[in-house]
């Protein structure tokens, strides 16, 4: 992903959340990183697709759940969420745990992320 595809989406003064990071894949898709709710998500036709995570240890992210609305499955949405989560972990020097089978499958197809896997 090129740097020019990254944008910061400010939150309103009413909201108490941290600044959300928005990544544009194209004009209709934005992935938002909600650091307070520990998830990456995107709006799809009035519904949400998401990748959730926890921090089981310092500097370790456990990607534990992926959800894509049924009508949007098979279109690469989960892969986009997983890639964004992994790139976030990589840029912050975190190790990762793939508790979610979708993330585990993605890692098998993308060996470039194997060095980030935390031994469990």
C-alpha distances in whole Angstrom, upper triangle without the diagonal:
4,7,8,7,8,12,15,18,21,24,27,30,32,29,29,26,23,21,18,14,13,9,10,9,12,15,16,14,13,13,15,16,19,20,24,24,22,19,16,17,17,20,21,24,26,25,22,20,19,18,21,21,24,25,28,28,27,23,23,21,22,20,24,23,21,22,22,24,26,26,22,22,21,18,15,15,16,13,11,13,13,10,9,13,12,9,12,15,13,12,16,18,19,20,20,22,22,25,23,24,21,19,21,21,17,17,20,18,15,17,15,15,19,19,18,21,24,27,29
4,5,6,8,11,14,17,21,24,27,30,32,29,30,26,24,21,19,15,14,10,10,10,12,15,17,16,15,15,17,17,21,22,26,26,24,22,19,20,19,22,23,26,28,27,25,23,22,21,24,24,27,27,30,30,28,25,25,23,25,24,27,26,24,26,25,27,29,29,25,25,24,21,19,19,20,17,14,16,17,13,12,16,15,12,14,17,15,14,17,19,21,23,23,25,25,28,27,27,24,22,25,24,20,21,24,21,18,20,17,18,22,22,21,24,27,30,32
4,5,6,9,12,15,18,21,24,27,29,27,27,24,21,18,17,13,12,10,11,12,14,16,18,16,15,15,16,16,20,20,24,25,23,21,18,20,19,22,24,27,28,27,25,23,23,22,24,24,26,26,30,29,27,24,25,23,25,24,27,27,25,27,26,29,31,30,27,27,27,24,21,20,21,19,16,17,18,15,13,16,16,12,13,16,15,13,16,18,20,23,23,26,26,29,28,29,26,24,26,26,23,23,26,24,21,23,19,19,23,23,22,25,27,31,33
4,5,8,11,14,17,21,24,26,29,27,28,25,22,19,17,14,12,10,9,11,12,13,16,15,14,15,16,17,21,22,25,26,25,23,19,20,19,21,23,25,27,27,25,24,23,23,25,26,28,29,32,32,30,27,28,26,28,26,29,29,27,27,26,28,31,30,26,27,27,24,21,21,22,20,17,18,20,17,15,18,19,15,16,19,18,16,19,22,24,26,26,29,29,31,30,31,28,26,29,28,25,25,28,26,23,25,22,23,26,26,25,28,30,34,36
4,7,10,13,16,19,22,25,27,25,26,23,21,17,15,11,9,6,6,7,9,11,13,11,10,11,13,15,18,20,23,23,22,20,16,17,15,18,19,22,23,23,21,20,20,20,22,23,26,27,30,30,29,26,26,24,26,23,26,25,23,24,22,25,27,26,22,24,23,20,18,17,19,17,13,15,17,14,12,15,16,13,14,18,17,16,19,21,22,25,24,27,26,29,27,28,25,23,26,26,22,23,26,24,21,24,21,21,25,25,24,26,29,32,34
4,7,10,13,16,19,22,24,22,23,19,17,14,12,8,7,5,6,9,11,13,14,12,10,10,11,12,15,16,20,21,19,17,14,15,15,17,19,22,23,23,20,19,19,19,20,21,24,24,28,28,26,23,24,22,24,22,25,24,22,23,22,25,28,27,23,25,25,22,19,18,19,18,14,14,16,14,11,14,15,12,12,16,16,13,16,19,20,23,22,25,25,27,26,27,24,22,26,26,22,23,26,25,22,24,21,21,24,25,22,25,27,31,32
4,6,10,13,16,19,21,19,20,17,15,11,10,7,6,6,7,11,12,13,14,13,10,10,10,11,14,16,19,20,19,17,15,15,14,16,19,22,22,22,20,20,19,19,21,22,24,25,28,29,27,24,25,23,25,23,26,25,23,24,23,25,28,27,24,26,26,23,21,19,21,20,16,16,18,17,13,16,18,15,14,18,18,16,17,21,22,25,24,27,27,29,27,29,26,25,28,28,25,26,29,28,25,27,25,24,27,27,25,27,29,33,34
4,6,10,13,15,18,16,16,14,11,8,7,5,6,8,10,14,15,15,16,15,11,11,9,10,12,13,16,17,17,16,14,15,15,17,20,22,22,22,20,20,19,19,20,21,22,23,27,27,25,23,24,22,24,23,25,25,23,24,24,25,29,28,25,27,28,25,23,21,22,21,18,17,19,18,14,16,18,16,14,17,19,16,17,21,21,24,24,27,27,29,27,30,27,25,29,29,26,27,31,29,27,29,26,25,28,28,25,28,29,33,34
4,7,10,13,15,13,14,12,10,7,6,6,6,9,11,14,15,15,15,14,10,11,8,10,11,13,15,16,17,15,14,14,13,14,18,20,19,20,18,18,18,19,19,21,23,24,27,28,26,25,25,23,25,23,25,24,23,23,22,24,27,27,24,26,28,25,23,20,22,22,18,17,20,19,16,17,20,18,16,19,21,19,19,23,23,26,26,28,28,29,27,30,27,26,29,30,27,28,32,31,29,31,29,27,30,31,28,29,31,34,35
4,7,9,12,10,11,10,9,5,7,8,9,13,15,18,19,18,19,17,14,14,11,12,12,13,14,16,17,17,16,16,16,17,20,22,21,21,20,21,20,21,21,22,23,24,28,29,27,25,26,24,26,25,27,26,25,25,25,26,30,30,27,29,31,28,27,24,25,25,22,20,23,22,19,20,22,21,18,21,23,21,21,24,25,28,27,29,30,31,30,32,30,28,32,33,30,31,35,34,32,34,32,30,33,33,30,31,32,36,36
4,7,8,7,8,7,7,6,7,10,11,15,17,20,21,20,20,18,15,15,11,12,11,12,13,14,16,16,16,15,16,16,20,22,20,20,18,20,19,20,20,21,23,24,27,28,27,26,27,24,26,25,26,25,24,24,24,25,29,29,27,29,31,29,28,24,25,26,23,21,24,24,20,20,24,22,20,22,25,23,22,26,26,28,28,29,30,30,29,32,30,29,32,34,31,32,36,35,33,35,33,31,34,34,31,32,33,36,36
4,5,6,8,9,10,9,11,14,15,18,20,23,24,22,22,21,18,18,15,16,14,16,15,17,19,19,19,18,18,18,22,23,21,22,20,23,22,24,23,25,25,27,30,31,30,29,30,28,29,28,29,28,27,27,27,27,31,31,29,32,34,32,31,27,28,29,26,24,27,27,24,24,27,26,23,26,28,26,26,29,29,32,31,33,33,33,32,35,33,32,36,37,34,36,39,39,37,39,37,35,38,38,34,36,36,40,40
4,6,7,9,11,11,13,16,18,21,23,27,27,26,26,25,21,21,18,18,16,17,16,18,21,21,21,21,22,22,25,27,24,25,24,26,25,26,25,26,27,27,31,32,30,30,31,29,31,30,31,30,30,29,30,31,34,34,33,35,37,35,34,30,31,32,29,27,30,30,26,26,30,28,25,28,30,28,27,31,30,33,33,34,35,35,34,38,36,34,38,39,37,38,42,41,40,42,39,37,40,40,36,38,38,41,41
4,6,9,12,12,14,18,19,23,24,28,28,27,26,25,22,22,18,18,16,17,15,17,20,21,21,21,21,21,25,25,23,23,22,25,24,25,24,26,26,27,30,32,30,30,31,29,30,29,30,29,29,28,29,29,33,33,32,34,37,35,34,30,31,32,30,27,30,31,27,27,30,30,26,29,31,30,28,32,31,34,33,34,35,35,34,37,35,34,38,39,37,38,42,42,40,42,40,38,41,41,37,38,38,41,41
4,6,9,10,11,15,16,20,22,25,26,25,24,23,19,19,15,15,12,13,12,13,16,17,18,18,18,19,22,24,21,21,19,22,20,22,21,22,22,24,27,28,27,27,28,25,27,26,26,25,25,25,26,26,30,31,29,31,34,32,31,27,27,29,27,24,26,27,24,23,27,26,23,25,28,26,25,29,28,30,29,31,31,31,30,33,31,30,34,36,34,35,38,38,37,39,37,34,37,37,33,34,34,37,37
4,7,9,11,15,17,21,23,27,28,27,26,24,21,20,16,15,12,12,9,12,15,16,18,18,20,21,24,26,23,23,21,22,21,22,20,20,20,21,24,25,24,24,25,23,25,24,25,25,25,25,27,28,31,32,31,32,35,33,32,28,28,29,27,24,26,27,24,23,26,25,22,24,27,25,23,27,26,28,28,29,30,29,29,32,31,30,33,35,33,34,38,38,36,38,36,33,36,35,32,33,32,35,35
4,6,8,12,14,18,20,23,25,25,24,21,18,16,12,11,8,8,6,9,11,13,14,15,17,18,22,24,22,21,18,20,18,18,17,17,17,18,22,23,21,21,22,20,21,21,22,22,22,22,24,25,29,30,28,29,32,30,28,25,24,26,23,20,22,23,20,19,22,22,18,20,23,21,20,23,22,25,24,25,26,26,26,29,28,26,30,32,30,30,34,34,32,34,32,29,32,32,28,29,29,32,32
4,6,9,12,16,19,22,24,24,23,21,17,15,12,10,8,7,7,10,11,13,13,15,17,19,23,25,23,22,20,20,18,18,17,17,17,17,21,21,20,19,20,18,20,20,22,22,22,23,24,26,30,31,28,29,32,30,28,24,24,25,22,19,21,22,18,17,20,19,16,18,20,18,17,20,20,23,22,24,25,26,25,29,27,25,29,31,28,29,33,33,30,32,30,27,30,29,26,27,27,30,30
4,7,9,13,16,19,21,21,21,19,15,13,10,9,8,8,10,12,13,13,13,14,16,17,21,24,22,22,19,20,18,18,17,18,19,19,23,23,21,20,21,19,22,21,23,23,22,23,24,26,29,30,27,29,30,28,26,23,23,24,21,18,20,20,17,16,19,18,15,17,20,17,17,20,20,23,23,25,26,27,26,29,27,25,29,30,28,28,32,32,29,31,29,27,29,29,26,27,28,31,32
4,6,10,13,16,18,18,18,15,11,10,6,5,6,7,9,11,11,11,10,11,12,14,18,20,19,18,16,16,14,15,15,16,17,18,22,23,21,20,20,18,20,18,20,20,19,20,20,22,26,26,23,25,27,24,22,19,19,20,17,15,17,17,13,14,17,16,13,16,18,16,16,19,19,22,21,23,23,24,23,26,24,22,26,27,24,25,29,29,27,28,26,24,27,27,24,25,26,30,30
4,7,10,13,15,16,16,13,10,8,6,5,7,9,12,13,12,11,9,11,12,14,17,20,20,19,16,16,14,14,15,16,18,18,22,23,21,19,20,17,19,18,20,20,19,19,20,22,25,26,23,24,25,23,20,18,18,18,15,13,15,14,11,12,14,13,10,14,15,13,14,18,18,20,20,22,22,24,23,25,23,21,24,25,22,23,27,26,24,26,24,21,25,25,22,24,25,29,29
4,7,10,12,12,12,10,6,5,4,7,9,12,14,15,14,12,9,10,9,12,15,18,18,17,14,14,13,14,16,17,20,21,25,26,24,22,22,19,21,19,21,20,18,18,18,20,23,23,20,21,23,20,18,15,16,16,13,12,14,14,10,12,15,13,12,15,17,15,17,20,20,22,21,23,23,24,23,25,22,20,24,25,22,23,26,25,23,26,24,22,25,26,23,25,27,30,31
4,6,9,11,11,8,5,5,7,8,12,14,17,17,16,14,10,10,10,12,15,18,18,18,15,14,14,14,16,18,21,22,25,26,25,22,22,19,21,19,21,20,18,18,17,20,23,22,19,20,21,18,15,13,14,14,10,10,13,11,8,11,13,11,11,15,16,14,16,19,19,22,21,23,22,24,22,24,20,19,22,23,19,21,24,22,20,23,21,20,23,24,22,24,26,29,30
4,5,7,8,6,5,7,9,12,15,18,20,20,19,16,13,12,10,12,14,16,18,18,16,15,15,16,19,21,24,25,29,30,29,26,26,23,24,21,23,22,19,19,18,19,22,21,18,19,20,16,15,13,15,14,11,12,15,13,11,14,16,14,14,18,19,17,20,23,23,25,24,25,24,26,24,25,22,21,24,24,20,22,25,23,21,24,22,22,25,26,24,26,29,32,33
4,7,8,6,6,8,11,14,17,20,23,22,21,18,14,13,11,13,13,16,18,18,16,14,15,16,19,21,25,26,29,31,30,27,26,23,24,21,23,21,18,18,17,18,20,19,16,17,17,13,12,11,13,12,9,11,13,12,10,14,16,14,15,19,19,18,21,23,23,25,23,25,23,26,23,24,20,19,23,22,18,20,23,20,19,22,21,20,24,26,24,25,28,31,33
4,6,6,8,10,14,17,20,22,25,24,24,20,17,15,12,13,13,15,17,18,17,16,18,19,22,25,28,30,33,34,33,31,30,27,27,24,26,24,21,20,18,19,21,19,16,18,18,14,13,12,16,15,12,14,17,15,14,18,19,18,19,22,23,22,25,27,27,29,27,29,27,29,26,26,23,22,26,25,21,24,26,23,22,26,24,24,28,29,28,29,32,35,36
4,6,8,12,14,18,20,23,26,25,25,21,18,16,13,12,12,14,16,17,17,17,19,21,24,26,30,32,35,36,35,33,32,29,30,27,28,26,23,22,19,20,22,19,17,19,20,16,16,15,18,18,15,16,20,18,17,20,22,21,21,25,25,24,27,30,30,31,30,31,30,31,28,29,25,25,29,28,25,27,29,27,26,29,28,27,31,33,31,32,35,38,39
4,7,10,13,17,19,22,24,23,23,20,16,14,10,9,9,10,12,14,13,14,16,19,22,24,28,30,33,35,35,32,31,28,28,25,26,23,20,19,16,16,18,16,13,16,17,14,14,12,16,16,13,15,18,18,16,19,22,21,21,25,26,25,27,30,29,31,29,30,28,29,26,27,23,24,27,26,23,26,28,26,25,29,28,27,31,32,30,32,34,37,38
4,7,10,13,16,19,21,20,20,16,13,10,7,8,8,10,12,12,11,11,13,15,18,21,24,27,30,31,31,29,28,24,24,21,23,20,17,16,13,14,17,15,12,15,16,12,12,9,12,13,10,11,14,14,13,16,18,17,18,21,22,22,24,26,26,27,25,26,24,26,23,24,20,20,24,23,20,23,25,23,22,26,25,24,27,29,27,28,30,33,34
4,6,10,12,16,18,17,17,13,10,8,6,7,9,12,13,13,11,11,12,13,16,19,22,24,27,29,28,26,25,22,22,19,21,19,16,16,14,16,19,18,15,17,18,15,14,11,13,14,10,10,14,13,11,13,16,15,15,18,20,19,21,24,23,25,23,24,23,24,22,23,20,19,23,23,20,22,25,23,22,25,24,23,26,28,25,26,28,32,32
4,7,10,12,15,14,13,10,6,5,5,8,10,14,14,13,10,9,9,10,13,15,18,20,23,25,24,22,21,18,19,16,18,16,13,13,13,15,18,18,15,16,17,15,13,10,11,12,8,7,11,11,8,10,13,12,12,15,17,16,18,21,20,21,20,21,20,21,19,20,17,16,20,20,18,20,23,21,20,23,22,20,23,25,22,23,25,28,29
4,6,9,12,11,11,8,6,5,6,9,12,15,15,14,11,10,9,10,12,14,16,18,22,23,23,21,20,17,18,16,17,16,14,14,15,17,20,20,17,19,21,18,16,13,14,15,12,9,12,13,9,10,14,13,12,15,17,16,17,20,19,21,19,21,20,21,19,22,19,18,22,22,20,21,25,24,22,25,23,21,24,25,22,23,25,28,28
4,6,9,9,8,6,4,7,9,12,15,19,18,16,13,12,10,10,10,11,13,15,18,20,19,17,17,14,15,13,15,15,14,15,16,18,22,23,20,21,22,20,18,15,14,15,13,10,12,12,9,8,12,12,9,12,15,14,14,17,16,18,17,18,18,19,18,21,18,17,20,22,19,20,24,23,22,24,22,20,22,23,20,21,22,25,26
4,6,6,6,5,6,8,10,13,16,19,18,16,13,13,10,10,10,11,12,14,18,19,18,17,17,14,15,14,15,15,15,15,17,19,23,24,21,22,24,23,21,17,17,18,16,12,14,16,12,11,15,15,12,14,17,16,16,19,17,19,18,19,19,19,19,22,20,18,22,24,22,23,26,26,25,27,25,22,25,25,22,22,23,26,26
4,6,5,7,8,11,14,17,20,23,22,20,16,16,13,12,10,10,10,11,15,16,15,14,14,12,14,13,15,15,16,17,19,22,25,27,24,25,27,25,23,20,19,20,18,14,15,16,13,11,14,15,11,12,16,15,13,16,15,17,16,18,18,19,19,22,21,19,22,24,22,23,26,27,25,26,25,22,24,24,20,21,21,24,24
4,6,8,11,12,16,18,21,24,22,20,17,17,14,14,11,11,11,12,15,17,16,16,16,14,15,15,16,16,17,18,21,22,26,28,26,26,29,28,25,22,21,22,20,17,18,20,17,15,18,18,15,16,19,18,17,19,17,19,19,19,20,20,20,24,23,21,24,26,25,25,29,30,28,29,28,25,27,27,23,23,23,26,25
4,6,9,10,14,16,19,21,19,17,14,14,11,11,8,9,9,12,15,17,17,17,16,14,14,13,13,13,14,15,17,19,23,25,23,23,26,25,23,20,18,20,19,15,16,18,16,14,17,18,15,16,20,20,18,20,18,19,18,18,18,18,17,21,20,19,22,24,23,24,27,28,27,28,27,24,26,26,23,23,22,25,24
4,7,10,14,16,19,22,21,18,15,14,10,9,6,6,6,9,12,14,14,14,13,10,10,10,11,11,12,14,17,19,22,24,22,22,24,24,21,18,16,18,17,13,13,16,13,10,13,15,12,12,16,16,15,17,14,16,14,14,15,15,15,18,17,16,19,21,20,20,24,25,23,25,24,20,22,23,19,19,19,22,21
4,6,10,13,16,19,18,15,11,10,7,6,4,6,9,11,15,17,17,16,15,11,11,9,10,9,10,11,13,16,19,21,19,19,21,20,18,15,13,14,13,10,11,13,11,9,12,14,11,12,16,16,16,18,15,16,14,15,14,14,13,16,15,14,17,19,17,18,22,22,21,23,22,19,21,22,19,19,19,22,22
4,7,11,13,17,16,14,10,8,6,5,6,9,12,14,17,19,19,18,16,13,13,10,12,11,9,11,12,15,18,19,16,17,18,17,15,12,10,12,10,7,9,10,8,7,11,12,10,12,15,15,15,18,16,17,15,16,15,16,14,17,14,13,17,18,16,17,21,21,19,22,21,18,21,22,19,19,20,23,23
4,7,10,13,12,10,7,5,4,6,8,11,15,18,21,23,23,21,20,16,16,13,14,12,10,9,10,12,15,16,13,15,17,15,14,10,10,12,10,7,10,12,10,10,14,15,13,16,18,18,19,21,20,21,18,19,17,18,15,18,15,15,18,19,17,19,22,22,21,24,23,21,23,25,22,22,24,27,26
4,6,10,10,8,6,5,7,9,12,15,18,21,24,26,26,25,23,20,19,16,17,14,12,11,9,11,14,14,12,13,16,14,13,9,10,12,10,8,12,13,11,13,16,16,16,18,21,21,22,24,23,24,21,22,20,21,18,20,17,17,21,21,19,21,24,23,22,25,25,23,26,27,25,25,27,30,30
4,7,6,6,5,7,9,12,15,18,21,24,27,30,30,28,27,23,23,19,20,17,14,12,10,10,13,13,11,14,16,14,14,11,13,15,13,12,15,17,15,16,20,20,19,22,24,24,25,28,26,27,25,25,23,24,21,22,19,20,24,23,21,24,27,26,25,29,28,26,29,31,28,29,30,33,33
4,6,5,6,7,10,14,17,20,24,27,30,32,32,31,29,25,24,21,21,18,14,12,9,8,11,9,8,11,14,12,13,10,12,15,13,13,16,18,17,18,21,22,22,24,26,26,28,30,29,29,27,27,24,24,21,22,19,20,24,23,21,24,27,25,25,29,29,27,30,32,30,30,32,34,34
4,6,8,10,14,17,20,24,27,30,33,35,36,34,33,29,28,24,24,21,17,14,12,9,11,9,9,13,15,14,15,13,15,18,17,16,20,21,20,22,25,25,25,28,30,30,31,34,32,33,30,30,28,28,24,25,22,24,27,26,25,28,30,28,29,32,32,31,34,36,33,33,35,38,37
4,7,10,13,17,19,23,26,29,32,34,35,34,32,28,27,24,24,20,17,14,12,10,13,12,12,15,18,17,18,15,17,20,18,17,21,23,21,22,26,26,25,28,30,30,31,34,32,33,30,30,28,27,24,26,23,24,28,27,26,29,31,30,30,34,34,32,35,37,34,34,35,38,37
4,7,10,14,16,20,23,26,29,31,32,31,29,25,24,21,20,16,14,11,9,7,10,10,10,12,16,15,16,13,14,17,16,15,18,20,19,20,23,24,23,26,28,28,29,31,30,30,27,27,25,24,21,22,20,21,24,24,23,26,28,28,28,31,31,29,32,34,31,31,32,35,34
4,6,10,12,16,19,22,25,28,28,27,25,22,20,17,17,13,11,8,7,7,11,11,10,12,15,14,14,11,11,15,13,11,15,17,16,16,19,21,20,22,24,25,25,28,26,26,24,23,21,21,18,19,17,18,21,21,20,23,26,25,25,28,28,26,28,30,27,27,28,31,30
4,7,10,14,17,21,23,26,27,25,23,19,18,14,14,11,8,5,4,6,10,11,9,10,13,12,11,8,8,11,10,8,11,14,13,13,16,18,18,19,22,23,23,25,23,24,21,20,18,18,14,16,13,14,18,18,16,19,22,21,21,24,25,22,25,27,24,24,25,28,27
4,6,10,13,17,19,22,23,21,19,15,14,11,11,8,6,5,7,9,13,14,12,12,15,14,13,9,8,11,10,7,9,12,11,10,14,15,15,16,19,20,20,22,20,20,17,17,15,15,12,14,12,12,16,16,15,17,20,20,20,23,23,20,22,24,21,21,22,25,24
4,7,11,14,16,19,20,18,16,12,11,7,8,6,4,7,9,12,15,17,15,14,16,16,13,10,8,10,10,6,7,10,9,8,11,13,12,13,16,17,18,19,16,17,13,13,11,11,9,12,10,9,13,14,13,15,18,18,17,20,20,17,19,21,18,17,18,21,20
4,7,11,13,16,17,16,14,10,8,6,6,5,6,9,12,15,18,20,18,17,19,19,17,14,11,13,13,10,10,13,12,9,12,14,13,13,16,18,17,18,15,16,13,12,11,10,9,13,12,11,14,16,15,16,19,20,20,22,21,18,20,21,18,17,17,20,19
4,7,9,12,13,12,10,6,5,4,5,7,9,12,15,18,21,24,21,20,22,22,19,17,14,15,15,12,11,13,12,9,11,14,12,11,14,16,15,16,12,12,10,9,9,9,9,13,13,11,13,16,15,16,19,20,19,21,20,17,18,19,15,14,14,17,16
4,6,9,10,11,8,6,5,7,7,10,13,16,19,22,25,27,25,24,26,26,23,21,18,19,19,15,14,16,15,12,13,16,13,12,15,17,15,15,12,12,10,10,11,10,12,15,16,14,16,19,18,18,21,23,22,22,22,18,19,19,16,15,14,16,15
4,5,7,7,6,5,6,9,10,13,16,19,22,25,28,31,28,27,29,29,26,23,20,21,21,18,16,18,17,13,14,16,13,11,14,16,13,13,10,10,9,10,12,12,14,18,18,16,17,21,20,19,22,24,22,23,22,18,19,18,14,14,12,15,14
4,7,9,6,7,7,10,11,14,18,21,24,27,30,32,30,29,30,31,28,26,22,23,23,20,18,20,19,16,16,19,16,14,17,18,16,15,12,11,10,9,12,12,14,18,19,17,17,21,21,19,22,25,23,23,23,19,19,18,15,14,11,13,11
4,6,5,8,9,13,14,18,21,24,27,30,33,35,33,32,33,33,30,28,25,25,25,22,20,21,20,17,17,19,16,13,16,17,14,13,10,10,10,11,14,14,17,20,22,19,19,23,22,20,23,26,24,23,23,19,19,17,14,13,10,12,12
4,6,8,11,14,16,20,22,25,28,32,34,37,34,33,34,34,30,28,26,25,25,22,20,21,20,17,16,18,15,12,14,15,12,11,8,9,11,13,16,17,20,23,23,20,21,24,24,21,25,27,25,24,23,19,19,17,14,14,12,14,14
4,7,10,13,16,19,21,24,27,30,33,35,32,31,32,31,28,26,23,23,22,20,18,18,17,14,13,14,12,9,11,12,8,7,5,6,9,11,14,16,18,21,22,18,19,22,21,19,22,24,21,21,19,16,16,14,11,12,10,13,14
4,7,10,12,16,18,21,24,28,30,32,30,28,29,29,25,24,21,20,20,18,15,16,16,12,11,14,12,8,11,13,10,9,5,5,5,7,11,12,15,18,18,15,16,19,18,16,19,21,19,19,18,14,14,13,9,9,7,11,11
4,6,9,12,14,18,20,24,26,29,26,25,26,25,22,20,17,17,17,14,12,14,13,9,9,12,10,7,10,12,10,10,7,6,5,6,9,10,12,15,15,12,13,17,16,14,18,19,18,18,17,13,14,14,10,10,9,12,12
4,6,9,12,15,19,22,24,27,24,23,24,24,21,19,16,16,17,14,12,14,14,10,10,14,13,10,13,16,14,14,10,9,6,4,6,6,9,12,13,10,11,15,14,13,16,18,17,18,18,14,14,15,11,10,9,12,11
4,6,8,12,15,18,20,23,21,19,20,20,17,16,12,13,14,11,8,11,12,8,9,13,12,10,13,16,15,15,12,11,7,6,5,6,6,9,9,7,9,12,12,12,15,16,16,17,17,14,14,16,13,11,12,14,13
4,7,10,14,17,19,22,20,18,20,21,18,16,13,14,16,13,11,14,15,11,13,16,15,14,17,19,19,19,15,14,10,8,7,5,5,8,9,8,10,13,13,14,16,18,18,19,20,17,17,19,16,14,14,15,14
4,7,10,13,15,18,17,15,17,18,16,14,10,13,14,11,10,14,14,12,14,17,16,16,19,21,21,21,18,17,13,11,9,8,5,8,8,8,11,13,13,15,17,18,19,21,21,18,19,21,18,17,17,19,18
4,7,10,12,15,13,11,13,14,12,10,7,10,11,8,8,12,13,11,13,16,16,16,19,21,21,22,19,19,15,14,11,10,7,9,7,8,11,12,12,14,16,17,17,20,21,18,19,22,19,18,19,21,20
4,7,9,12,10,9,12,13,12,9,7,11,12,10,11,14,15,14,16,19,19,19,22,24,24,25,23,22,19,17,15,14,10,11,9,11,14,15,14,17,19,19,20,23,24,21,23,25,23,22,23,25,24
4,6,8,6,6,9,10,10,7,7,10,11,10,12,15,15,15,18,20,20,21,23,25,26,27,25,25,21,20,17,17,13,14,11,13,16,16,15,18,20,19,20,24,24,22,24,27,25,24,26,28,27
4,6,5,7,10,11,12,10,10,14,14,13,15,18,18,19,21,23,23,25,27,28,29,31,29,28,25,24,21,20,16,17,14,17,20,19,19,22,24,23,24,27,28,26,28,31,29,28,29,31,30
4,5,5,9,11,12,11,12,15,16,16,17,20,21,21,23,25,26,27,29,31,32,33,31,30,27,26,22,21,18,17,15,18,20,19,19,23,24,23,25,28,29,28,29,32,30,29,31,33,32
4,6,9,9,12,11,13,16,16,16,19,21,21,22,25,26,27,29,31,32,33,35,33,32,29,28,25,24,21,20,17,20,23,21,21,24,25,24,26,29,30,29,31,34,32,31,33,35,34
4,7,6,9,7,9,12,12,13,15,17,18,19,21,23,24,25,27,28,30,31,30,29,26,26,22,22,19,18,15,18,20,19,18,21,23,21,22,26,27,26,28,31,29,28,31,33,32
4,5,7,7,8,11,12,13,14,16,17,18,20,22,23,24,26,28,29,30,28,28,24,23,20,20,16,15,12,15,17,15,15,19,20,18,20,23,25,24,25,29,27,26,28,30,30
4,6,8,9,10,12,13,14,16,18,19,20,22,24,25,26,28,30,30,29,28,25,24,20,21,17,15,12,15,17,14,14,18,18,16,18,22,23,22,24,28,26,26,28,30,30
4,6,8,9,10,12,13,14,16,18,19,20,22,24,25,26,28,29,28,28,25,24,21,22,19,17,14,16,18,16,14,18,19,16,18,22,22,22,24,27,26,26,29,31,31
4,6,5,6,9,10,11,12,14,15,16,18,20,21,22,25,26,24,24,21,21,18,19,16,15,11,13,15,13,11,15,16,13,14,18,19,18,21,24,22,22,25,27,28
4,5,5,6,9,10,11,13,14,15,17,19,20,21,23,24,23,23,20,20,17,18,15,15,11,12,15,14,12,16,17,16,16,20,20,19,21,24,22,22,25,27,27
4,5,5,6,8,10,11,12,14,15,17,18,20,21,22,21,20,17,17,14,15,11,11,8,9,12,11,9,13,15,13,14,17,18,16,19,21,19,19,21,24,24
4,5,5,6,8,10,10,12,14,15,16,18,20,21,19,19,16,16,13,15,12,12,8,8,11,10,7,10,12,11,11,14,15,13,16,19,17,17,20,23,23
4,5,5,6,9,10,10,12,14,15,16,18,20,19,19,17,18,15,17,15,15,11,11,14,13,10,13,15,13,13,16,16,15,18,20,18,19,21,24,25
4,6,5,6,9,10,11,12,14,15,17,18,17,17,15,15,13,15,12,14,10,9,13,13,11,13,16,15,14,17,17,15,17,19,17,17,20,23,23
4,5,5,6,8,10,11,12,14,15,16,15,14,12,12,10,12,10,11,8,6,10,10,8,9,12,12,11,14,14,11,14,16,14,14,16,19,20
4,5,5,6,9,10,10,12,14,15,14,14,12,14,12,15,14,14,11,9,12,12,8,9,13,12,10,12,11,10,13,15,13,14,17,20,21
4,5,5,6,9,10,10,12,14,13,15,13,15,14,16,15,16,14,11,15,15,12,13,16,15,13,16,14,12,15,17,14,16,18,21,23
4,5,5,6,9,10,11,12,11,12,10,12,11,13,12,15,12,10,13,14,12,12,16,16,14,15,14,11,14,15,12,13,15,18,19
4,5,5,6,9,10,10,9,9,8,10,10,13,13,14,13,9,11,13,10,9,13,13,11,12,11,8,11,12,9,10,13,16,18
4,5,5,6,9,10,10,11,11,14,14,17,17,18,16,13,15,16,13,12,16,15,12,13,11,9,13,13,10,13,15,19,21
4,5,5,6,9,8,11,11,14,14,17,17,19,17,14,17,18,15,15,18,18,16,17,14,12,15,15,12,14,15,19,21
4,6,5,6,5,7,7,11,12,15,16,18,17,13,15,17,15,13,17,18,15,15,13,10,12,12,8,11,12,16,17
4,5,5,6,8,9,13,14,17,18,20,18,15,16,18,15,13,17,17,14,14,11,8,11,10,7,11,12,16,18
4,6,8,11,12,16,17,20,21,23,21,18,19,21,18,17,20,20,17,17,14,12,15,13,11,14,16,19,22
4,6,9,11,15,17,20,21,23,22,18,20,22,20,18,22,22,19,19,16,14,16,14,11,14,14,18,20
4,7,10,13,16,19,20,22,22,18,19,21,19,17,20,21,18,17,14,12,13,11,8,11,12,15,18
4,6,10,13,15,17,19,19,15,16,19,17,15,19,20,17,16,15,11,12,11,7,9,9,13,15
4,7,10,13,15,17,17,14,14,17,16,13,16,18,16,14,13,10,10,8,5,6,5,9,11
4,7,9,11,13,14,10,10,14,13,10,14,16,14,13,13,9,9,9,6,5,5,9,10
4,6,9,11,12,9,9,12,12,10,13,16,15,14,15,11,11,12,9,6,6,8,8
4,5,7,8,6,5,9,9,8,11,13,13,14,15,11,11,13,11,8,9,10,10
4,6,9,7,7,11,12,12,13,16,16,17,18,15,15,17,14,11,11,12,10
4,5,5,6,9,10,11,13,15,15,17,18,15,15,18,16,13,14,15,14
4,5,5,6,9,10,11,13,14,16,18,15,15,18,17,14,16,16,15
4,5,5,6,9,10,11,12,15,17,14,15,18,16,15,17,18,18
4,5,5,6,9,10,10,12,14,11,12,15,13,11,13,15,15
4,5,5,6,9,10,11,13,11,10,14,12,10,12,13,13
4,5,5,7,9,11,13,12,12,15,15,13,16,17,17
4,5,5,6,9,11,9,11,14,13,12,15,17,18
4,5,5,6,8,6,7,10,10,9,12,14,15
4,6,6,10,9,8,12,13,11,14,15,17
4,6,9,10,10,14,14,14,17,19,20
4,5,6,8,11,12,12,16,17,20
4,5,5,8,10,10,14,15,18
4,6,7,9,11,14,16,19
4,6,6,7,11,13,16
4,5,5,9,11,14
4,6,8,10,14
4,6,9,12
4,6,9
4,6
4
